[in-house]
Amino acid sequence: MNTAAPAPPAATPRTRWHRLRVTEVRHLTADTVAVTLHVPADLRQDFTHRPGQHVIVRHRQGGGELRRCYSLCPPPYAPTTLRLVIGRGSPDGFGTYAATRLTPGDHLELSAPTGAFALPDLPGAHHVLLAGAPASPRWPRWPPTRCAGTRPAASPSSTRRAPPPTPCWPTNWPS
């Protein structure tokens, strides 16, 4: 069966591209990097973001253009930081470029943050739905105060539980 590759994320004619400087490329795993970007003062309003939003990265190489969507993954200690976590995909894709050749001082073209995949900020118990690409960090998005007293739901497709990096819930639950 021959199927066509999915089309890249569409950018509307109104999409404005912003050239941002890479300030840090941190290797999280052999195939994943966290890329931190500097947002100049005149663009801070455009790049103010909320949980559940993403940006489109436009990368031009070899006469072609790649567009990829990445969730915004700021570290818990700096929630306003513009950081993307990028996984290596196909050998000719942007993830491979980011993991092997992207360095501080380079520039990337990004759209402003968009999207609204988030739960309302309500007081009380929070339930966590884990979703996203394998490279998306999951537990670091919630500080310990947000998950106190809650228990993670096991994924229906998996019977194993990943331990959190912080003690968000009691450790004496039965396995």
ROVOKOL-45460 format. One record per atom (N, C-alpha, C): chain; atom name; y, x, z. Coordinates in pm, 1 decimal. Atoms other than C-alpha are relative to their C-alpha. Layout:
+---+----+----------+----------+----------+
: c :  a :       yy :       xx :       zz :
+---+----+----------+----------+----------+
: A : CA :        Y :        X :        Z :
...
+---+----+----------+----------+----------+
! end
This chain:
+---+----+----------+----------+----------+
: c :  a :       yy :       xx :       zz :
+---+----+----------+----------+----------+
: A :  N :   -117.2 :     84.1 :      0.0 :
: A : CA :      0.0 :      0.0 :      0.0 :
: A :  C :    124.3 :     89.2 :      0.0 :
: A :  N :   -120.8 :    -81.0 :     13.4 :
: A : CA :    332.8 :    146.8 :   -104.7 :
: A :  C :    118.4 :    -82.0 :     49.9 :
: A :  N :   -115.7 :     71.2 :    -54.1 :
: A : CA :    628.2 :     39.6 :    107.1 :
: A :  C :    121.7 :     90.0 :     -5.1 :
: A :  N :   -125.6 :    -75.9 :      5.9 :
: A : CA :    988.2 :    145.5 :     74.1 :
: A :  C :     45.4 :     31.9 :    141.7 :
: A :  N :    -55.8 :    -38.6 :   -130.0 :
: A : CA :   1155.5 :    327.7 :    360.3 :
: A :  C :    111.5 :    -96.4 :     36.3 :
: A :  N :   -107.9 :     90.5 :    -38.7 :
: A : CA :   1392.0 :    111.0 :    564.7 :
: A :  C :    136.0 :     58.4 :    -34.2 :
: A :  N :   -135.9 :    -42.8 :     34.7 :
: A : CA :   1755.3 :    123.7 :    464.2 :
: A :  C :     68.7 :     56.3 :    123.5 :
: A :  N :    -73.4 :    -53.7 :   -115.3 :
: A : CA :   1990.0 :    330.0 :    685.6 :
: A :  C :     89.1 :   -108.9 :     58.7 :
: A :  N :    -87.6 :     99.6 :    -61.2 :
: A : CA :   2208.0 :    138.2 :    930.6 :
: A :  C :    123.1 :    -21.3 :    -86.4 :
: A :  N :   -113.8 :     32.5 :     85.8 :
: A : CA :   2475.2 :    -39.1 :    736.0 :
: A :  C :    130.2 :     14.8 :     76.9 :
: A :  N :   -134.3 :     -5.7 :    -56.5 :
: A : CA :   2838.2 :     32.6 :    805.1 :
: A :  C :     85.2 :    -95.3 :    -82.4 :
: A :  N :    -83.1 :     95.4 :     72.4 :
: A : CA :   3079.6 :   -242.0 :    716.7 :
: A :  C :    114.7 :     74.9 :    -66.5 :
: A :  N :   -114.5 :    -67.0 :     64.0 :
: A : CA :   3372.5 :   -162.6 :    486.8 :
: A :  C :    109.6 :     35.4 :     99.5 :
: A :  N :   -102.9 :    -27.9 :   -100.2 :
: A : CA :   3584.2 :   -164.8 :    803.3 :
: A :  C :    -35.2 :    116.4 :     91.7 :
: A :  N :     38.8 :   -110.7 :    -87.9 :
: A : CA :   3391.0 :    119.5 :    968.9 :
: A :  C :     94.7 :    117.0 :    -19.6 :
: A :  N :    -83.5 :   -120.0 :      3.4 :
: A : CA :   3621.6 :    404.9 :   1056.8 :
: A :  C :    -82.8 :    113.2 :     56.4 :
: A :  N :     75.5 :   -117.2 :    -44.2 :
: A : CA :   3466.0 :    746.6 :   1090.6 :
: A :  C :     93.6 :     93.9 :     73.3 :
: A :  N :    -77.4 :    -90.9 :    -82.7 :
: A : CA :   3586.4 :    985.7 :   1356.2 :
: A :  C :    -76.2 :    131.7 :     10.7 :
: A :  N :     60.9 :   -132.8 :     -5.4 :
: A : CA :   3519.5 :   1358.1 :   1349.4 :
: A :  C :     17.9 :     54.8 :    141.7 :
: A :  N :     -4.3 :    -45.3 :   -138.8 :
: A : CA :   3428.6 :   1471.1 :   1703.0 :
: A :  C :    -70.3 :    134.1 :     15.2 :
: A :  N :     54.2 :   -134.4 :    -22.9 :
: A : CA :   3357.7 :   1821.6 :   1829.6 :
: A :  C :   -113.7 :     -4.1 :    102.4 :
: A :  N :    114.5 :    -13.9 :    -90.4 :
: A : CA :   3022.4 :   1900.7 :   1992.1 :
: A :  C :     38.4 :     99.5 :    108.6 :
: A :  N :    -31.7 :    -90.6 :   -110.4 :
: A : CA :   3077.3 :   2051.7 :   2338.3 :
: A :  C :   -124.6 :     57.1 :     65.9 :
: A :  N :    124.3 :    -49.4 :    -60.5 :
: A : CA :   2715.6 :   2087.7 :   2452.4 :
: A :  C :   -120.0 :    -54.6 :    -75.9 :
: A :  N :    129.9 :     40.5 :     54.0 :
: A : CA :   2366.7 :   2078.1 :   2302.7 :
: A :  C :   -102.6 :     48.8 :    100.5 :
: A :  N :     95.6 :    -35.1 :   -105.9 :
: A : CA :   2108.2 :   2067.4 :   2579.8 :
: A :  C :   -139.7 :    -44.1 :    -43.7 :
: A :  N :    137.3 :     30.1 :     39.1 :
: A : CA :   1738.5 :   2087.4 :   2493.6 :
: A :  C :    -72.3 :    -63.0 :    118.5 :
: A :  N :     69.9 :     72.6 :   -105.6 :
: A : CA :   1559.7 :   1823.8 :   2702.9 :
: A :  C :   -151.2 :     20.7 :     -9.6 :
: A :  N :    140.8 :    -28.0 :     27.8 :
: A : CA :   1217.5 :   1874.7 :   2542.6 :
: A :  C :     -2.6 :     83.9 :   -127.0 :
: A :  N :     10.8 :    -77.5 :    124.1 :
: A : CA :   1084.8 :   2069.4 :   2244.8 :
: A :  C :     55.6 :    -77.8 :   -119.2 :
: A :  N :    -43.1 :     82.6 :    113.3 :
: A : CA :   1181.5 :   1776.6 :   2019.1 :
: A :  C :    120.4 :    -89.0 :     29.1 :
: A :  N :   -109.8 :     89.0 :    -38.1 :
: A : CA :   1477.8 :   1618.2 :   2199.4 :
: A :  C :    117.6 :     80.8 :     53.5 :
: A :  N :   -121.3 :    -64.1 :    -49.4 :
: A : CA :   1837.4 :   1726.2 :   2256.4 :
: A :  C :     99.6 :   -105.1 :     47.2 :
: A :  N :   -113.1 :     81.5 :    -44.1 :
: A : CA :   2128.1 :   1574.5 :   2448.7 :
: A :  C :    124.3 :     66.4 :    -57.2 :
: A :  N :   -119.5 :    -51.8 :     65.8 :
: A : CA :   2448.1 :   1617.9 :   2248.1 :
: A :  C :    122.4 :    -65.5 :     63.2 :
: A :  N :   -122.9 :     48.6 :    -61.2 :
: A : CA :   2778.8 :   1586.4 :   2432.7 :
: A :  C :    115.0 :     27.9 :    -95.3 :
: A :  N :   -111.4 :     -9.3 :     94.8 :
: A : CA :   3094.1 :   1524.4 :   2228.5 :
: A :  C :    133.3 :    -12.5 :     71.8 :
: A :  N :   -135.9 :      7.2 :    -54.0 :
: A : CA :   3461.4 :   1578.1 :   2305.3 :
: A :  C :     73.6 :   -113.1 :    -70.2 :
: A :  N :    -79.8 :    109.1 :     54.8 :
: A : CA :   3675.0 :   1267.7 :   2260.3 :
: A :  C :    146.4 :     33.0 :     26.5 :
: A :  N :   -142.0 :    -31.6 :    -19.7 :
: A : CA :   4042.4 :   1356.9 :   2199.9 :
: A :  C :     74.8 :   -118.0 :     64.4 :
: A :  N :    -77.2 :    101.6 :    -71.9 :
: A : CA :   4305.0 :   1165.5 :   2400.7 :
: A :  C :     37.3 :   -118.1 :    -89.0 :
: A :  N :    -42.0 :    110.1 :     87.1 :
: A : CA :   4417.7 :    963.2 :   2098.1 :
: A :  C :   -116.0 :    -90.8 :    -42.7 :
: A :  N :    116.0 :     83.3 :     34.0 :
: A : CA :   4061.0 :    827.9 :   2048.7 :
: A :  C :    -72.7 :    -55.5 :    123.4 :
: A :  N :     70.4 :     44.4 :   -121.8 :
: A : CA :   3966.2 :    759.9 :   2413.1 :
: A :  C :    -12.1 :   -151.6 :      6.8 :
: A :  N :      5.9 :    147.8 :     -1.2 :
: A : CA :   4049.1 :    389.5 :   2380.4 :
: A :  C :   -110.3 :    -48.4 :    -94.3 :
: A :  N :    102.8 :     40.5 :     97.3 :
: A : CA :   3826.2 :    360.1 :   2069.9 :
: A :  C :   -140.9 :     31.6 :     48.9 :
: A :  N :    132.8 :    -43.1 :    -42.7 :
: A : CA :   3536.2 :    541.0 :   2240.9 :
: A :  C :    -33.8 :    -36.6 :    144.7 :
: A :  N :     38.6 :     55.2 :   -129.3 :
: A : CA :   3541.8 :    358.3 :   2574.3 :
: A :  C :   -123.9 :    -84.4 :    -26.1 :
: A :  N :    125.5 :     69.1 :     28.9 :
: A : CA :   3186.5 :    227.9 :   2595.0 :
: A :  C :    -60.9 :    -62.3 :    124.3 :
: A :  N :     73.1 :     69.4 :   -105.7 :
: A : CA :   2961.1 :      0.8 :   2799.2 :
: A :  C :   -149.1 :     24.1 :    -19.8 :
: A :  N :    145.5 :    -11.7 :     16.9 :
: A : CA :   2586.6 :     17.8 :   2867.0 :
: A :  C :    -48.2 :    -95.6 :   -109.1 :
: A :  N :     56.1 :     82.6 :    106.0 :
: A : CA :   2386.4 :   -114.8 :   2573.2 :
: A :  C :     67.1 :     18.9 :   -135.0 :
: A :  N :    -67.0 :    -22.6 :    127.6 :
: A : CA :   2617.7 :     14.3 :   2302.3 :
: A :  C :    -57.2 :    121.8 :    -70.7 :
: A :  N :     46.6 :   -111.6 :     81.4 :
: A : CA :   2542.8 :    257.3 :   2020.0 :
: A :  C :    110.4 :     42.9 :    -96.3 :
: A :  N :    -89.7 :    -48.9 :    104.9 :
: A : CA :   2723.9 :    464.8 :   1758.0 :
: A :  C :    -84.3 :     30.2 :   -123.4 :
: A :  N :     64.6 :    -44.1 :    123.3 :
: A : CA :   2640.5 :    545.8 :   1398.2 :
: A :  C :     49.6 :    141.1 :    -28.3 :
: A :  N :    -34.2 :   -138.2 :     34.4 :
: A : CA :   2630.8 :    917.2 :   1315.1 :
: A :  C :    -19.2 :     13.6 :   -149.9 :
: A :  N :      8.2 :    -26.7 :    143.9 :
: A : CA :   2705.2 :   1009.2 :    954.4 :
: A :  C :     -9.9 :    150.9 :    -18.1 :
: A :  N :     24.1 :   -143.2 :     20.5 :
: A : CA :   2566.7 :   1345.1 :    846.2 :
: A :  C :    -15.2 :     24.9 :   -149.2 :
: A :  N :      6.3 :    -35.1 :    142.3 :
: A : CA :   2626.5 :   1494.1 :    503.7 :
: A :  C :    -64.0 :    137.2 :    -13.4 :
: A :  N :     71.8 :   -125.8 :     17.4 :
: A : CA :   2391.6 :   1763.4 :    382.0 :
: A :  C :    -64.3 :      0.3 :   -138.2 :
: A :  N :     64.7 :    -15.3 :    130.1 :
: A : CA :   2275.0 :   1890.8 :     44.2 :
: A :  C :     38.6 :   -105.7 :   -101.0 :
: A :  N :    -45.1 :    100.5 :     94.9 :
: A : CA :   2482.3 :   1641.0 :   -151.7 :
: A :  C :    -38.7 :   -141.6 :     38.0 :
: A :  N :     40.2 :    133.1 :    -44.6 :
: A : CA :   2330.5 :   1348.6 :     40.0 :
: A :  C :     66.0 :    -36.6 :    130.8 :
: A :  N :    -58.0 :     49.6 :   -123.9 :
: A : CA :   2428.6 :   1141.7 :    337.9 :
: A :  C :   -107.1 :    -73.9 :     79.6 :
: A :  N :     88.9 :     71.0 :    -91.3 :
: A : CA :   2224.9 :   1026.2 :    638.3 :
: A :  C :     85.8 :    -74.3 :    100.6 :
: A :  N :    -64.8 :     75.5 :   -106.5 :
: A : CA :   2334.1 :    755.0 :    878.6 :
: A :  C :   -108.3 :    -42.5 :     97.6 :
: A :  N :     97.1 :     33.4 :   -103.6 :
: A : CA :   2152.7 :    707.2 :   1206.1 :
: A :  C :     73.3 :    -61.3 :    119.6 :
: A :  N :    -53.4 :     61.3 :   -122.3 :
: A : CA :   2217.1 :    484.9 :   1509.3 :
: A :  C :    -57.6 :     71.1 :    121.7 :
: A :  N :     44.2 :    -60.4 :   -125.1 :
: A : CA :   2200.3 :    641.8 :   1854.3 :
: A :  C :     64.2 :    -72.7 :    116.5 :
: A :  N :    -52.3 :     60.6 :   -122.1 :
: A : CA :   2236.1 :    478.9 :   2194.0 :
: A :  C :     85.3 :    101.5 :     74.1 :
: A :  N :    -82.9 :    -86.1 :    -84.3 :
: A : CA :   2504.3 :    615.6 :   2421.0 :
: A :  C :    -73.2 :     19.7 :    131.6 :
: A :  N :     79.3 :    -34.8 :   -118.8 :
: A : CA :   2333.1 :    793.4 :   2710.4 :
: A :  C :     78.1 :     93.2 :     91.0 :
: A :  N :    -74.8 :    -89.7 :    -89.0 :
: A : CA :   2593.9 :    927.1 :   2951.8 :
: A :  C :    -82.1 :     34.2 :    122.3 :
: A :  N :     71.6 :    -34.5 :   -123.1 :
: A : CA :   2460.5 :   1116.2 :   3251.9 :
: A :  C :     50.9 :    -86.2 :    115.1 :
: A :  N :    -41.8 :     86.7 :   -111.1 :
: A : CA :   2469.5 :    916.5 :   3579.6 :
: A :  C :    122.0 :     51.7 :     74.8 :
: A :  N :   -112.6 :    -57.4 :    -72.5 :
: A : CA :   2723.8 :   1157.1 :   3730.3 :
: A :  C :    130.1 :     -1.8 :    -80.8 :
: A :  N :   -120.0 :      4.2 :     84.7 :
: A : CA :   2970.1 :   1112.6 :   3436.7 :
: A :  C :    -11.3 :   -115.7 :    -98.8 :
: A :  N :     26.1 :    116.2 :     85.0 :
: A : CA :   2946.7 :    756.3 :   3300.0 :
: A :  C :     93.3 :    -17.2 :   -119.7 :
: A :  N :    -89.2 :     13.3 :    115.1 :
: A : CA :   3242.2 :    794.3 :   3062.2 :
: A :  C :    -22.9 :    108.3 :   -105.3 :
: A :  N :     30.0 :   -107.5 :     95.3 :
: A : CA :   3096.8 :   1101.2 :   2888.1 :
: A :  C :    -65.3 :    -57.2 :   -124.8 :
: A :  N :     61.9 :     42.6 :    125.9 :
: A : CA :   3009.4 :   1049.9 :   2521.6 :
: A :  C :   -114.9 :     95.0 :    -28.4 :
: A :  N :    119.0 :    -82.6 :     19.1 :
: A : CA :   2653.3 :   1179.6 :   2501.2 :
: A :  C :   -106.7 :    -81.2 :    -72.9 :
: A :  N :    108.7 :     59.5 :     76.8 :
: A : CA :   2373.1 :   1103.5 :   2256.6 :
: A :  C :   -126.7 :     78.6 :     28.5 :
: A :  N :    128.4 :    -68.3 :    -10.6 :
: A : CA :   2004.8 :   1183.8 :   2302.5 :
: A :  C :    -70.1 :    -20.7 :   -133.6 :
: A :  N :     50.9 :      2.9 :    137.6 :
: A : CA :   1853.2 :   1272.1 :   1966.0 :
: A :  C :   -137.9 :     64.0 :     -3.7 :
: A :  N :    136.0 :    -50.4 :     14.3 :
: A : CA :   1484.7 :   1313.1 :   1892.6 :
: A :  C :    -25.3 :     47.1 :   -141.5 :
: A :  N :     36.5 :    -53.2 :    131.1 :
: A : CA :   1338.5 :   1514.3 :   1608.3 :
: A :  C :    -94.4 :   -100.0 :    -67.2 :
: A :  N :     83.7 :     93.6 :     74.7 :
: A : CA :   1195.3 :   1276.9 :   1348.5 :
: A :  C :    -66.1 :     71.5 :   -116.0 :
: A :  N :     57.8 :    -64.0 :    118.0 :
: A : CA :   1102.7 :   1367.3 :    995.6 :
: A :  C :     60.4 :    138.7 :    -19.0 :
: A :  N :    -48.6 :   -137.7 :     13.6 :
: A : CA :   1140.3 :   1733.4 :    894.0 :
: A :  C :    133.9 :     11.5 :    -72.6 :
: A :  N :   -126.2 :     -8.1 :     73.7 :
: A : CA :   1434.4 :   1655.2 :    665.6 :
: A :  C :    106.8 :    -92.4 :     58.3 :
: A :  N :    -93.6 :     94.0 :    -59.8 :
: A : CA :   1612.4 :   1416.6 :    903.7 :
: A :  C :    105.0 :     65.0 :     87.2 :
: A :  N :   -108.1 :    -49.0 :    -82.8 :
: A : CA :   1916.8 :   1448.2 :   1123.7 :
: A :  C :    -50.2 :     51.5 :    135.2 :
: A :  N :     53.2 :    -44.3 :   -128.4 :
: A : CA :   1707.8 :   1483.5 :   1441.8 :
: A :  C :    -45.1 :    145.1 :     -3.3 :
: A :  N :     42.7 :   -139.1 :     13.7 :
: A : CA :   1557.9 :   1808.3 :   1314.9 :
: A :  C :    121.3 :     91.9 :     -6.6 :
: A :  N :   -123.9 :    -77.9 :      7.8 :
: A : CA :   1904.9 :   1936.3 :   1226.1 :
: A :  C :     62.3 :     14.8 :    138.9 :
: A :  N :    -62.1 :     -4.0 :   -132.8 :
: A : CA :   2037.4 :   1843.3 :   1571.1 :
: A :  C :    -79.1 :     90.0 :     95.2 :
: A :  N :     83.5 :    -77.1 :    -92.3 :
: A : CA :   1742.0 :   2004.8 :   1751.4 :
: A :  C :     -6.8 :    148.5 :    -33.5 :
: A :  N :     18.0 :   -140.3 :     39.3 :
: A : CA :   1746.1 :   2328.7 :   1553.4 :
: A :  C :    127.9 :     71.6 :    -41.5 :
: A :  N :   -117.4 :    -68.9 :     54.9 :
: A : CA :   2091.6 :   2396.2 :   1407.5 :
: A :  C :    133.5 :    -41.6 :     59.7 :
: A :  N :   -126.1 :     48.0 :    -55.8 :
: A : CA :   2358.2 :   2192.4 :   1589.2 :
: A :  C :     38.3 :     86.1 :    121.0 :
: A :  N :    -47.1 :    -85.2 :   -110.0 :
: A : CA :   2569.2 :   2406.8 :   1824.5 :
: A :  C :    137.7 :    -46.3 :     46.6 :
: A :  N :   -135.4 :     31.5 :    -44.1 :
: A : CA :   2881.7 :   2365.0 :   2037.9 :
: A :  C :    102.3 :     57.7 :    -97.5 :
: A :  N :   -102.4 :    -38.6 :     97.2 :
: A : CA :   3188.9 :   2382.0 :   1817.2 :
: A :  C :    -19.3 :    -70.0 :   -133.5 :
: A :  N :     23.6 :     78.2 :    121.8 :
: A : CA :   3023.2 :   2190.8 :   1530.9 :
: A :  C :     66.8 :   -136.6 :     15.2 :
: A :  N :    -59.2 :    133.9 :     -2.1 :
: A : CA :   3162.8 :   1849.9 :   1437.8 :
: A :  C :    -98.5 :   -101.3 :    -56.5 :
: A :  N :     78.8 :    112.5 :     51.1 :
: A : CA :   2990.7 :   1514.5 :   1385.7 :
: A :  C :     94.1 :   -114.4 :    -31.7 :
: A :  N :    -75.6 :    120.0 :     34.3 :
: A : CA :   3123.3 :   1200.4 :   1219.2 :
: A :  C :    -67.5 :   -119.8 :     64.5 :
: A :  N :     54.0 :    115.0 :    -71.8 :
: A : CA :   3078.0 :    889.2 :   1433.9 :
: A :  C :     84.4 :   -123.7 :    -22.4 :
: A :  N :    -71.9 :    126.0 :     -8.1 :
: A : CA :   3167.6 :    524.3 :   1428.6 :
: A :  C :     35.7 :    -22.2 :    146.7 :
: A :  N :    -31.0 :     35.6 :   -138.8 :
: A : CA :   3323.8 :    374.9 :   1740.1 :
: A :  C :   -120.7 :    -74.5 :     58.3 :
: A :  N :    111.7 :     71.2 :    -61.4 :
: A : CA :   3073.5 :    229.4 :   1993.1 :
: A :  C :      2.5 :   -149.2 :    -32.0 :
: A :  N :     14.1 :    142.1 :     29.2 :
: A : CA :   2942.9 :   -116.7 :   1914.2 :
: A :  C :   -129.8 :    -49.6 :     60.4 :
: A :  N :    122.8 :     60.2 :    -51.0 :
: A : CA :   2674.0 :   -356.7 :   2034.5 :
: A :  C :     16.7 :    -53.5 :    139.5 :
: A :  N :     -8.8 :     64.0 :   -131.5 :
: A : CA :   2606.8 :   -563.7 :   2343.0 :
: A :  C :   -138.2 :    -25.0 :     58.2 :
: A :  N :    133.4 :     14.9 :    -54.7 :
: A : CA :   2244.4 :   -506.8 :   2446.0 :
: A :  C :      3.2 :     39.8 :    146.8 :
: A :  N :    -12.4 :    -30.0 :   -142.3 :
: A : CA :   2299.7 :   -530.9 :   2821.4 :
: A :  C :    -15.3 :   -127.8 :     80.4 :
: A :  N :      6.2 :    111.6 :    -92.4 :
: A : CA :   2239.5 :   -754.8 :   3119.3 :
: A :  C :    138.4 :    -21.3 :     60.5 :
: A :  N :   -128.9 :     21.9 :    -65.5 :
: A : CA :   2538.3 :   -922.0 :   3282.4 :
: A :  C :      1.9 :     71.5 :    134.7 :
: A :  N :    -15.3 :    -70.7 :   -126.7 :
: A : CA :   2671.3 :   -734.8 :   3584.0 :
: A :  C :     15.9 :   -103.7 :    111.6 :
: A :  N :      0.5 :    102.0 :   -103.9 :
: A : CA :   2573.6 :   -983.3 :   3856.0 :
: A :  C :    -52.8 :     58.4 :    130.1 :
: A :  N :     52.7 :    -48.9 :   -127.3 :
: A : CA :   2515.6 :   -925.8 :   4227.4 :
: A :  C :   -143.3 :    -49.4 :     20.1 :
: A :  N :    136.0 :     43.0 :    -31.3 :
: A : CA :   2159.6 :   -946.5 :   4359.5 :
: A :  C :   -103.5 :     88.4 :    -65.5 :
: A :  N :    112.2 :    -76.6 :     54.8 :
: A : CA :   1822.3 :   -833.6 :   4232.1 :
: A :  C :     18.3 :     24.9 :   -148.5 :
: A :  N :     -5.4 :    -35.7 :    140.6 :
: A : CA :   1802.1 :   -656.4 :   3898.2 :
: A :  C :   -141.0 :     21.8 :    -50.4 :
: A :  N :    128.3 :    -22.0 :     64.3 :
: A : CA :   1505.5 :   -661.7 :   3666.3 :
: A :  C :     23.9 :     93.7 :   -116.8 :
: A :  N :    -19.9 :   -103.2 :    100.1 :
: A : CA :   1458.9 :   -373.6 :   3428.1 :
: A :  C :    -93.4 :    -22.6 :   -117.9 :
: A :  N :     76.2 :      8.2 :    123.4 :
: A : CA :   1345.8 :   -408.9 :   3067.6 :
: A :  C :     15.3 :    134.2 :    -68.8 :
: A :  N :     -5.2 :   -130.4 :     64.5 :
: A : CA :   1255.9 :    -73.2 :   2915.2 :
: A :  C :    -25.7 :    -17.7 :   -147.8 :
: A :  N :     14.1 :     11.1 :    144.3 :
: A : CA :   1309.7 :    -55.7 :   2542.1 :
: A :  C :     73.8 :    115.5 :    -64.7 :
: A :  N :    -71.5 :   -103.5 :     73.6 :
: A : CA :   1419.8 :    191.6 :   2281.2 :
: A :  C :    -95.1 :     98.0 :    -63.0 :
: A :  N :     78.1 :   -103.5 :     67.1 :
: A : CA :   1304.0 :    484.7 :   2080.2 :
: A :  C :    -58.0 :     94.5 :    105.2 :
: A :  N :     59.7 :    -90.7 :    -98.2 :
: A : CA :   1081.0 :    741.5 :   2251.0 :
: A :  C :     97.0 :    102.9 :     55.3 :
: A :  N :    -93.2 :   -102.2 :    -48.1 :
: A : CA :   1375.0 :    980.2 :   2281.6 :
: A :  C :    101.5 :    -55.9 :     98.3 :
: A :  N :   -100.7 :     59.4 :    -87.4 :
: A : CA :   1588.4 :    732.1 :   2477.3 :
: A :  C :    -36.4 :     20.9 :    146.0 :
: A :  N :     29.3 :    -13.4 :   -142.8 :
: A : CA :   1611.5 :    828.4 :   2844.3 :
: A :  C :     11.4 :   -137.3 :     64.4 :
: A :  N :     -1.6 :    132.2 :    -58.2 :
: A : CA :   1535.6 :    527.4 :   3057.1 :
: A :  C :     46.4 :      0.6 :    144.9 :
: A :  N :    -36.6 :      4.9 :   -140.4 :
: A : CA :   1551.2 :    593.0 :   3431.7 :
: A :  C :    137.5 :     56.4 :     29.8 :
: A :  N :   -130.9 :    -54.1 :    -38.9 :
: A : CA :   1866.6 :    809.9 :   3436.5 :
: A :  C :    116.7 :    -96.0 :    -22.2 :
: A :  N :   -110.4 :     92.1 :     24.4 :
: A : CA :   2073.4 :    510.5 :   3320.6 :
: A :  C :     36.7 :    -81.3 :    123.1 :
: A :  N :    -25.7 :     82.2 :   -116.7 :
: A : CA :   2046.3 :    338.7 :   3661.0 :
: A :  C :     11.3 :     86.1 :    123.4 :
: A :  N :    -11.2 :    -76.3 :   -124.7 :
: A : CA :   2186.8 :    502.9 :   3972.5 :
: A :  C :    -83.0 :    -68.3 :    108.4 :
: A :  N :     86.1 :     55.4 :   -104.2 :
: A : CA :   1977.2 :    452.8 :   4289.5 :
: A :  C :     53.2 :   -127.2 :     64.0 :
: A :  N :    -53.8 :    119.4 :    -64.3 :
: A : CA :   2215.7 :    191.2 :   4430.1 :
: A :  C :    -24.2 :   -124.7 :    -83.3 :
: A :  N :     22.5 :    115.9 :     85.7 :
: A : CA :   2153.2 :    -37.3 :   4130.5 :
: A :  C :   -144.5 :    -47.3 :      5.4 :
: A :  N :    139.4 :     41.5 :      4.6 :
: A : CA :   1776.5 :    -39.5 :   4171.1 :
: A :  C :    -62.6 :     -5.4 :    138.1 :
: A :  N :     55.7 :      6.7 :   -134.8 :
: A : CA :   1738.4 :    -48.3 :   4549.4 :
: A :  C :    -65.6 :   -135.8 :     21.1 :
: A :  N :     70.3 :    123.7 :    -30.1 :
: A : CA :   1480.1 :   -305.2 :   4648.5 :
: A :  C :    -67.4 :    -65.0 :   -118.4 :
: A :  N :     65.7 :     58.0 :    116.6 :
: A : CA :   1348.7 :   -366.6 :   4297.3 :
: A :  C :   -123.0 :     81.1 :    -33.6 :
: A :  N :    122.2 :    -67.9 :     41.2 :
: A : CA :   1014.8 :   -276.3 :   4149.7 :
: A :  C :     -8.9 :     -4.4 :   -151.3 :
: A :  N :      5.9 :      1.3 :    145.4 :
: A : CA :    969.3 :   -170.2 :   3785.9 :
: A :  C :   -119.0 :    -82.6 :    -48.4 :
: A :  N :    109.1 :     75.7 :     60.4 :
: A : CA :    761.8 :   -400.8 :   3568.4 :
: A :  C :    -78.2 :     91.7 :    -91.6 :
: A :  N :     82.7 :    -81.6 :     88.5 :
: A : CA :    469.2 :   -236.2 :   3394.5 :
: A :  C :      6.0 :    -55.6 :   -140.7 :
: A :  N :     -0.7 :     40.9 :    139.8 :
: A : CA :    476.8 :   -247.2 :   3017.3 :
: A :  C :   -134.5 :    -61.5 :    -35.0 :
: A :  N :    127.2 :     60.3 :     36.7 :
: A : CA :    212.5 :   -479.6 :   2868.7 :
: A :  C :    -84.7 :     92.0 :    -87.1 :
: A :  N :     75.0 :    -87.8 :     88.3 :
: A : CA :    116.0 :   -205.1 :   2625.4 :
: A :  C :    -46.8 :    126.7 :     70.0 :
: A :  N :     36.2 :   -121.8 :    -71.8 :
: A : CA :     66.2 :     57.8 :   2893.2 :
: A :  C :    -38.6 :    -32.3 :    143.0 :
: A :  N :     40.2 :     22.8 :   -138.5 :
: A : CA :   -113.3 :     69.0 :   3226.4 :
: A :  C :     48.7 :    109.8 :     92.3 :
: A :  N :    -48.1 :   -106.9 :    -85.4 :
: A : CA :     42.4 :    390.8 :   3350.4 :
: A :  C :    148.0 :    -21.3 :     32.2 :
: A :  N :   -138.8 :     11.1 :    -44.3 :
: A : CA :    370.0 :    408.0 :   3542.4 :
: A :  C :     62.5 :    137.4 :      5.3 :
: A :  N :    -71.7 :   -127.1 :     -7.1 :
: A : CA :    621.2 :    686.3 :   3496.5 :
: A :  C :     79.3 :      2.4 :    130.0 :
: A :  N :    -76.7 :     -5.0 :   -124.4 :
: A : CA :    771.4 :    800.8 :   3827.6 :
: A :  C :    147.8 :     19.1 :    -30.0 :
: A :  N :   -144.2 :    -16.7 :     20.7 :
: A : CA :   1150.0 :    776.6 :   3857.9 :
: A :  C :     45.7 :    136.2 :     50.4 :
: A :  N :    -50.4 :   -128.1 :    -47.5 :
: A : CA :   1356.8 :   1092.8 :   3902.5 :
: A :  C :     70.0 :    -11.2 :    134.6 :
: A :  N :    -65.6 :     19.8 :   -128.6 :
: A : CA :   1528.4 :    939.7 :   4207.5 :
: A :  C :    -77.8 :   -105.7 :     77.5 :
: A :  N :     75.8 :     97.9 :    -79.5 :
: A : CA :   1379.5 :    739.2 :   4498.0 :
: A :  C :     69.1 :   -135.0 :      1.0 :
: A :  N :    -66.6 :    129.2 :     12.8 :
: A : CA :   1498.8 :    397.7 :   4378.4 :
: A :  C :    -72.3 :   -111.3 :     74.0 :
: A :  N :     75.1 :    106.7 :    -64.0 :
: A : CA :   1224.8 :    195.2 :   4546.4 :
: A :  C :   -101.3 :     62.0 :     95.9 :
: A :  N :     96.2 :    -53.6 :    -96.8 :
: A : CA :    969.3 :    228.2 :   4824.9 :
: A :  C :   -116.6 :     68.8 :    -68.9 :
: A :  N :    109.4 :    -75.1 :     59.9 :
: A : CA :    696.4 :    479.6 :   4756.7 :
: A :  C :   -135.2 :    -43.8 :     54.1 :
: A :  N :    126.3 :     40.5 :    -59.8 :
: A : CA :    432.0 :    297.2 :   4959.2 :
: A :  C :    -62.1 :   -122.8 :    -66.6 :
: A :  N :     62.4 :    111.1 :     70.3 :
: A : CA :    346.5 :     30.0 :   4700.3 :
: A :  C :   -141.4 :     37.4 :    -40.4 :
: A :  N :    136.7 :    -30.6 :     45.4 :
: A : CA :    -21.2 :      1.5 :   4614.2 :
: A :  C :      0.0 :     33.9 :   -147.6 :
: A :  N :      8.7 :    -40.7 :    139.9 :
: A : CA :   -118.7 :    165.0 :   4286.3 :
: A :  C :    -61.7 :   -109.1 :    -82.9 :
+---+----+----------+----------+----------+
! end
